[in-house]
């Protein structure tokens, strides 16, 4: 990858990635890596954790609205579309 070719990348995306790197380094102050390593391990890992949190919150909202329903099986929670006429009432949200 040629350095200095950032003109085509949006400023907000660059800022978001810079923040991900900064947060990773705060948690792992002795870390060092290449551009590829930082992309694969630091940035992707943080985005995965952030994505999981966002999905969990979104599912809670959708369940409280009665849009999705959940079921516990095999020590995991499974989500699916709530069918019209379902006997499971929406969860009250705060």
PyMOL commands that set and color helices and strands:
alter all, ss='L'
color gray80, all
select helices_A, chain A and resi 11-27+35-64
alter helices_A, ss='H'
color red, helices_A
select strands_A, chain A and resi 68-73+76-81
alter strands_A, ss='S'
color yellow, strands_A
deselect
rebuild
show_as cartoon
